[in-house]
Each structure stands twice: as structure tokens, then as C-alpha cells.
């Protein structure tokens, strides 16, 4: 017989095929499209053998719709979102790192409302026992016992604010897999590992390509742990369907761009032992699939609410706060970035601020400013933190940011490490309250030039206060000079709420910039 393993991952609450930047725009992704593909693939595969379907994590957070359910609706109950996901016939669900963004009570509610079985072997309570769901499940279909292990990237603790992960321990996915795969192997014919994490090495050369040790462990898991028959991955938003150490694996992008599909051809011998005699993996892309009517029916009223909320005017702009080229916007300050910095500094009482342009879909604020503008430019639900740092900390952080750029053919380009294996535009920060330039012609670690604060050079031991989003404040993005010990105050609410509140008090905004930084390629400096 054949065993078919279908999976989605990193859908991030994108039910409809839209990125919400333009009202009514339809694009080639979304859970509603993926649901159609899943139903079609399930029906086709059942004639040849059993099918299991996995939701591989990062489903609770990411889209304006998901944010609206968690933060805007008075109930703040995940049930409306979970009822949409429940229209898909998933067998198991894995937790992603973004499941913790709205706190553990919200996550517990989502698990309570989920129709699928939640598996998580390596997020532990204070006693060292799995806290969420169960570590693995033995699914029996057509006389075949399929063991499914659930794992989550251990790096959650590096990014999430402390109150959202209080009482939890994040064990290495490799350590958990090494423990549980032999246990599952004794009970099941086939072992499937489902990991909300990705690959830390180049799959063709085996060379390390991950910045943060331990965030992704899939290569090590397949290399060193025998007995795994198939691996479902995610987290990196890559599109992968391949074999690693002759084990089939998939990673289906994000926002429902594709459905991962692994087929195992199986043979049972006279002693009853099942072996894999052939395997295949592919991605089934969703861009041409019609919208699943059950998913749309479950989401329709909620989507209407979200649309009204997104289009409410919140403030007006004098001037222009848009831009066309995100790369250029990272090299010279735009009025949009300066506005975000002003909001952060005003909210937390700091006079130094750092923020990123989080992805290349951002185009700044249109006039009038609506929640749609805010949610599609500031895409993460992070709040703000105020930190006491030194001048040395500030310069070190700016040197980390400067790694975003490199030089090719005498032109400044994006460092490939910020594009592959995962796009990481969110790890390049721009700074306000200081003047500086980044000279990309200089060696890494020596690129920050002319750094001044209130007109004077910044001294290494100089005490400073900086406002950061909470992801960066605890060192997220490889900013080791920041950590929780330096936090002196935490803001209330997500940044989208903070911007909306600021606009309530300042309904007319001037689009200005003080051009306090530049990025240059100047070998003669």
C-alpha cells in the first residue's frame, strides 16, 4: 500500500488569498485555497492507502484577521479562527513559535477548540513533562500504525517576552527526537516526525548556513537519529520537497502557498514487518485552486468585520509617507520610518529608538492612515521595551544591523545570508536619536562611522536609553548586546494599538525626515 502525508505550515492566519495591502486583491495563497488542495489530494490518495494530514504550526498569528480575533474582538477568544481551521480534516497539529505571541491562556483556548490532536514533545513544564498536548500519537488506518512525533523550534525562548512563556522549558528538538523516535518505533510501523523548524545546513553541501545555533535542527535530526521514515518541516518559509539522507521531507512555504506531499510505498513481510520500498515528495501549489466553500462559509462574517475595522480612517498626513522601493528605504530614512521612531520614543519616554522595515511588502502609510496601512506595514504583534544600555552596546547593535548589506560589483546589495535560507529583513534596524552612517566598504564589525548623540561622539561607557520592540529587546535577531536584564520598562499593547492610540492624540501627522543616517560604499573613507 501507499501512505500519503499531507501538510501545511506557517499559514499565519491567512485564510483568504490576500496580503491585505490593497482591498479586494486576490493572490496565489491562503488557507481557503490550501483546503481545496488538501481535500482533493485526500480523496485521490485514499484509493491506494491511508492518508494523514498535518498542520505544522504558526497558525495563530500573522494576518490582520488573526490579530483581529486575538486583540480587537471584545471576547479575545481564538474560537472564530479555530472554527475556520477545523473545516480542514487535519489529523494532528504542531505548535509553532508564533503560537505564543498572544500568551499561554490564548494558546490553551486554541488547543481546546482545535479538532486536530496537538502534538508537542519538547515544550516542557517545570517538572520536565510535555506541557501542550501529547508528545506523539499512534494513528491506525487501514491496519497500518503510523507514529507521529511533534516538535517545535527550541529558539522560542530567545524571541518571546517572558510573560508569554512563563513556567516553560524549551528542549532541543534533536534531544526530544532522539528520546521519542525509538519509543515510537516499538509501537508503530512507520515513524513520521513533524517539526516546526527547518534545516541548519545547506542541503547540497552540508555546510552550516544558520546564524543562530539550535533554531533549526532538521539536518542533525536526520543525520544522527535512525528510524525516521518521513520528516515534515516548516518555520523557515522555504519551499522544499526533497530527500535528506534518503528520507523524504517537505516544507511548503508560508501563507498556504503550497501543500507538502510525501508518498511512502510500503511492503509488509510475512512476519508483519512494514518497510518503505520507495518514496517521493512534492509540493502541490495552491495558486490556481478555488476557495474551499466550507472554509469561506466559516470565515465570511468574521472577514466582513475585519474589513470594516481595517478601513477606518485613523489619521491624516500632511505630505507623503509612502515609498516605492523598500531597499532604498533601508538605506536612507523615509518619513514612514521616522514616524514609527517618533511613536516609539513618545510612548516609552526614550530619545533613542530602533525599528525595522519588516518585509518588502511594506510601502508606508497612505492618506488617510487606516488600520489596513498599520497592519500591512507593522506586521508583528510585538510591544515595546525600554532598555538601559551603553554606547558600546549601541555601536555593537548597529554593527549587527550593518551586516544586512554587502558589496557586489561595487554596488551595495543585500547580504545573501539575510535572504537564504530564510528572508530576514526584520533583522536590519534603523536608528533615531543619533546620527550615523554605515560604510559597507569597511570590514564587518567596523562599518559604523560618525556616530553622534546630541551632536557629540558616543562614548563606549556612555549610559543611554533606547526603545526597541520586545523581540529585539531580548536579543532576537542575534543582537546579543540586548537582553532582559537591561529592560527597565515594558509598554502595554501591541505596536499596532500603540500607533492607533498615538493617532487619536495626533490626528494630523507631518511627513518629515531629519536624514539622520545613510548607507554608503566609500572605500576611501
SULHU-V783939 format. One record per residue. N is the residue number from 1. PHI is phi in degrees with one decimal (* if undefined). OMEGA is omega in whole degrees, -180 to 180 (999 if undefined). Layout:
n->{N;N}
phi->{PHI;PHI}
omega->{OMEGA;OMEGA}
This chain:
n->{1;2;3;4;5;6;7;8;9;10;11;12;13;14;15;16;17;18;19;20;21;22;23;24;25;26;27;28;29;30;31;32;33;34;35;36;37;38;39;40;41;42;43;44;45;46;47;48;49;50;51;52;53;54;55;56;57;58;59;60;61;62;63;64;65;66;67;68;69;70;71;72;73;74;75;76;77;78;79;80;81;82;83;84;85;86;87;88;89;90;91;92;93;94;95;96;97;98;99;100;101;102;103;104;105;106;107;108;109;110;111;112;113;114;115;116;117;118;119;120;121;122;123;124;125;126;127;128;129;130;131;132;133;134;135;136;137;138;139;140;141;142;143;144;145;146;147;148;149;150;151;152;153;154;155;156;157;158;159;160;161;162;163;164;165;166;167;168;169;170;171;172;173;174;175;176;177;178;179;180;181;182;183;184;185;186;187;188;189;190;191;192;193;194;195;196;197;198;199;200;201;202;203;204;205;206;207;208;209;210;211;212;213;214;215;216;217;218;219;220;221;222;223;224;225;226;227;228;229;230;231;232;233;234;235;236;237;238;239;240;241;242;243;244;245;246;247;248;249;250;251;252;253;254;255;256;257;258;259;260;261;262;263;264;265;266;267;268;269;270;271;272;273;274;275;276;277;278;279;280;281;282;283;284;285;286;287;288;289;290;291;292;293;294;295;296;297;298;299;300;301;302;303;304;305;306;307;308;309;310;311;312;313;314;315;316;317;318;319;320;321;322;323;324;325;326;327;328;329;330;331;332;333;334;335;336;337;338;339;340;341;342;343;344;345;346;347;348;349;350;351;352;353;354;355;356;357;358;359;360;361;362;363;364;365;366;367;368;369;370;371;372;373;374;375;376;377;378;379;380;381;382;383;384;385;386;387;388;389;390;391;392;393;394;395;396;397;398;399;400;401;402;403;404;405;406;407;408;409;410;411;412;413;414;415;416;417;418;419;420;421;422;423;424;425;426;427;428;429;430;431;432;433;434;435;436;437;438;439;440;441;442;443;444;445;446;447;448;449;450;451;452;453;454;455;456;457;458;459;460;461;462;463;464;465;466;467;468;469;470;471;472;473;474;475;476;477;478;479;480;481;482;483;484;485;486;487;488;489;490;491;492;493;494;495;496;497;498;499;500;501;502;503;504;505;506;507;508;509;510;511;512;513;514;515;516;517;518;519;520;521;522;523;524;525}
phi->{*;-113.0;-108.5;-108.8;-117.6;-106.0;-153.1;-117.0;-155.3;57.7;-73.6;55.0;73.3;-86.1;-79.6;-92.2;-81.2;-145.3;-96.0;70.9;-67.8;-115.4;-62.7;82.1;-74.9;-116.5;-130.6;-89.0;-156.8;114.6;-60.6;-64.5;-73.4;-59.7;-61.0;-64.5;-63.4;-61.0;-60.6;-64.9;-68.0;-61.2;-64.7;-70.5;-78.7;-62.9;-67.6;-108.1;153.4;-70.5;-129.8;-120.9;-127.8;-118.5;-100.1;-99.1;103.5;59.8;-114.1;-83.6;-136.2;138.8;-96.4;-56.3;-63.3;-64.9;-63.9;-59.4;-64.7;-79.8;-122.3;-108.5;-59.0;-57.1;-70.9;46.7;-116.7;-71.8;-54.0;-60.1;-72.6;-65.7;-65.0;-71.9;-63.1;-69.0;-73.7;-98.4;-82.9;-83.6;-85.0;-138.5;-130.8;-110.1;-91.4;-100.9;-63.9;-77.3;-63.3;-93.8;-62.3;-104.6;95.4;-73.5;-64.5;-65.6;-64.1;-60.2;-63.4;-65.2;-64.1;-60.4;-87.0;-73.2;-79.1;-81.8;-80.4;-86.0;-120.6;-159.0;-89.6;-119.5;-104.3;-115.9;-83.9;-68.1;-92.0;85.3;-101.8;-55.9;-89.5;-117.3;62.6;-127.4;-68.5;-152.4;-142.2;-98.4;-104.0;-108.3;-137.6;52.9;77.5;-103.0;-98.9;-112.9;-94.1;-118.2;-105.8;-108.4;-135.3;-128.6;-52.6;-72.8;-76.7;-51.0;-64.3;-78.5;-110.3;-85.0;-67.2;-59.3;-65.4;-81.6;-127.4;-58.1;83.5;-106.7;-118.9;-111.9;-83.9;-56.0;-62.3;-62.8;-61.4;-65.2;-64.2;-62.6;-74.8;-90.4;-58.0;-62.9;-64.5;-66.7;-59.9;-72.5;-107.0;-124.9;-79.0;-132.1;-114.2;-115.2;-100.6;-114.8;-128.6;-81.6;-173.0;-132.8;-104.3;-93.9;-131.6;-63.4;-74.0;-94.6;-108.5;77.1;-80.6;-58.8;-139.1;-108.2;-80.6;-95.7;-65.8;97.0;-64.9;-123.0;-133.7;-65.1;-62.2;-63.0;-60.3;-73.6;-71.8;-113.5;-114.6;-75.8;99.4;-89.7;-98.2;-158.2;-130.4;-101.7;-122.4;-167.0;78.0;-84.1;63.6;-86.1;-110.9;-129.1;-148.6;-158.1;-117.3;-126.0;53.9;61.9;-116.2;-70.5;-146.3;-135.0;-149.0;-97.0;70.2;-150.3;59.2;75.5;-63.4;-153.0;-111.7;-72.9;-140.1;-119.8;-118.6;-108.4;-85.9;-118.0;-135.2;-107.6;-85.1;-64.0;-84.7;91.8;-78.5;-98.9;-129.2;-90.7;-99.5;-163.4;-151.8;-149.0;-140.2;-157.1;-107.5;-102.9;-76.9;-102.6;-59.6;-101.9;-78.4;-68.7;-76.5;-67.1;-64.5;-68.0;-64.6;-65.3;-62.8;-71.4;-102.1;-61.1;-64.3;-62.5;-62.5;-64.3;-59.4;-63.1;-61.2;-62.3;-64.7;-64.4;-99.2;-72.5;-66.8;-113.9;-169.6;-120.6;-113.7;-98.2;111.3;-125.8;-116.5;-105.9;-151.0;-104.0;-122.4;-60.6;-64.3;-63.9;-68.0;-89.2;-99.2;-145.1;-62.2;-107.1;-57.5;-63.4;-63.5;-62.2;-63.9;-58.9;-62.2;-60.9;-63.1;-62.8;-68.1;-66.2;-69.4;-106.6;68.6;-106.7;-120.2;-129.6;-143.2;-136.4;-152.5;-116.3;-96.9;-71.8;-152.8;-88.4;-83.1;-64.4;-136.4;84.1;-96.4;-83.2;-118.2;-76.8;-74.1;-121.3;-62.4;-59.7;-58.8;-63.1;-69.6;-92.4;-102.6;-106.7;-88.0;-107.2;-87.6;-65.9;-92.8;-119.1;-130.9;-107.6;-124.0;-91.0;-133.3;-110.9;-59.7;-64.3;-60.9;-61.1;-63.6;-62.3;-64.2;-67.1;-67.5;-62.5;-59.3;-64.0;-64.3;-59.6;-105.8;-143.4;-117.2;-136.7;52.3;69.6;-116.0;-74.7;-133.7;-78.4;-57.6;-55.8;-65.0;-91.3;-113.1;-128.5;-81.7;-142.5;-70.8;-130.8;-58.4;-68.9;-98.0;-107.9;-103.4;-110.0;-121.9;-127.5;93.5;-132.2;-111.6;-166.8;-136.9;-106.6;-102.5;-75.4;-71.2;-84.3;-62.6;-57.0;94.8;-132.7;-98.5;-80.2;-128.1;55.3;-80.0;-130.9;-129.3;53.8;84.3;-120.9;-58.2;-76.9;-91.8;-57.0;-95.8;-71.5;-73.8;-139.0;-123.4;-130.9;-104.3;-136.0;-71.1;-67.2;-64.3;-72.5;-63.0;-101.1;96.1;-58.7;88.4;75.0;-100.2;-69.7;-74.4;-104.3;-159.5;-61.6;-67.6;-96.5;-77.5;-111.2;-158.2;-117.4;-76.9;-102.7;89.2;-79.4;-60.8;-61.2;-67.7;-62.8;-63.9;-61.6;-64.0;-62.0;-69.5;-61.4;-86.3;-131.4;-70.5;-116.3;-116.6;-88.9;-84.0;-130.8;-149.7;-100.0;47.8;-83.2;-143.9;-148.7;-122.0;-132.0;-121.4;-127.5;-64.4;-83.7;-67.7}
omega->{175;170;179;-180;179;-180;164;177;174;177;171;176;178;-178;-177;-179;-179;172;175;180;178;-179;175;-179;178;-177;-170;178;176;-180;-179;175;-179;180;178;179;-179;-179;179;-179;177;-178;-178;-174;-174;178;-176;-180;-175;179;167;-175;-171;166;-165;169;-172;178;-171;-170;172;-178;172;178;179;178;-179;179;-173;-168;-173;180;-176;-177;-176;-177;-178;-173;-179;178;-178;179;176;179;-179;177;-180;-176;175;172;-175;176;179;176;173;180;-178;176;-177;-174;-178;176;-175;179;178;178;178;177;179;178;178;-175;-176;176;-180;177;179;-180;178;-174;-168;168;-165;174;-176;177;-180;179;178;-175;-173;179;179;-176;-179;179;173;-180;179;177;178;179;180;177;-176;178;-178;179;179;-179;180;177;-177;-173;178;-175;180;-174;-169;178;-168;-177;-179;-178;-179;177;-176;172;-179;-178;174;176;179;-179;180;180;179;179;-167;-177;177;178;-179;-177;179;-175;-170;175;-175;179;177;176;179;-168;171;-180;-177;-172;-178;179;174;-173;179;-177;-176;-180;179;178;180;-180;-175;-179;176;180;179;-174;-172;180;-180;179;-178;-179;-167;-177;179;173;179;-178;179;-180;173;-179;179;172;-177;-180;179;175;-175;169;-170;174;175;-173;178;175;-177;-179;176;168;-165;178;-180;-180;180;178;-176;172;175;-178;175;177;175;172;-171;174;176;-178;-175;179;179;-179;-179;176;176;-178;176;177;-180;177;178;171;176;-174;-170;-167;-179;-178;174;-180;-179;-176;179;179;-179;179;180;-174;-167;-178;179;-180;177;176;-178;180;178;-179;-178;-172;176;176;-178;-179;-179;-175;168;-173;-174;180;178;174;-177;-171;-179;179;178;-180;176;-178;177;-170;175;175;178;-180;179;178;179;179;179;179;-180;-178;179;-177;-173;177;178;172;165;-177;175;175;-179;164;-158;178;-176;172;-178;177;-179;-175;172;-178;3;176;176;175;175;176;-176;-174;-179;175;177;-163;-176;-177;-179;168;-177;174;175;-175;166;-180;175;175;177;177;-178;-179;178;178;-180;176;174;178;-177;177;-180;-176;168;-178;177;-179;177;179;176;179;176;175;-178;180;178;180;-177;7;-179;176;-175;178;-177;179;172;-179;168;-170;177;-178;174;172;-177;167;175;179;-172;174;-178;179;175;-177;-180;-171;-178;-178;173;-179;-180;178;-175;175;-178;179;179;180;-177;-177;-177;178;-178;175;-176;175;-178;169;-170;175;-179;-175;179;175;-179;-179;176;175;-173;179;176;173;-173;-178;-178;-179;179;178;177;176;178;176;178;-176;178;177;-180;178;179;178;179;180;174;-179;-178;-173;176;-176;174;178;-177;172;179;177;-174;178;174;177;-173;171;-172;-177;-176;-175;999}
